[in-house]
Amino acid sequence: MAALARGEALPVPGADPVRGRGAFVSLHRHGELRGCIGHLVSDRPLAEVVRDMAVAAARDDPRFPPLRADELEGLNVEVSVLTPPVSARAEDVEPGRHGLIVRRGASQGVLLPQVAVEQGWDRETFLAMTCRKAGLPPEAWRDARTDLRVFEAQVIRDDPA
């Protein structure tokens, strides 16, 4: 935890050489989201991406203050390893299977596949909520200027504390 507080990069023993896979790390405390940061693609080993995203989720998610040592009890970690994003049409999006990236100009929003399931969203709601996350109007996914991409995720969770 001290290295985290100082912002030091921790070593990754036996780092996995897998490259080109993005990852998100989500932190939950007593079942509530406490931080989530990700990287969509990488030219670094996956283990380094996961390490860096874990530190960022604990310290840099703008929705939350940095994680404190006294919050470690009850903290659970979820790692989502992503497939490369591919272009998609709205009718191709499958909530629960696909994560979604919505882009228009400099605006971008990303939601992981498990978010739609956790929230009970259908396709149109998932599309609308990803647009909102991008700072776009909820119907922006219907506009031809909006780029839609999907990805899948292998989700690894630790046991609830």
Summary of the structure (lengths in Angstrom):
residues: 161
radius of gyration: 16.2
end to end distance: 18.0
largest distance: 48.0
contacts: 465
relative contact order: 0.18
helix: 29%
strand: 30%
